[in-house]
């Protein structure tokens, strides 16, 4: 499953380079502002949740295996929540 997460993150980077503007003030080799790899990779984990019988979002076993540290998973979940809500902590722009 990890190879798919990385492949999705690479796709997000490619899309951002071609169509987006980035948000986090890091620089690529050309001096352009871009989001860093960790941020794209965090976004790529977005599909590794499901809705349980009570209607809550639950982590898949794949997500737990790929990110065994709960603190790291919580950071990823916060990034995803910020982007989903488009709140002040989001790095992207709401569509």
Helices and strands as residue ranges (DSSP letters): H 2-19, E 26-27, E 33-34, H 37-44, G 45-47, E 49-51, E 57-59, H 61-66, H 70-85
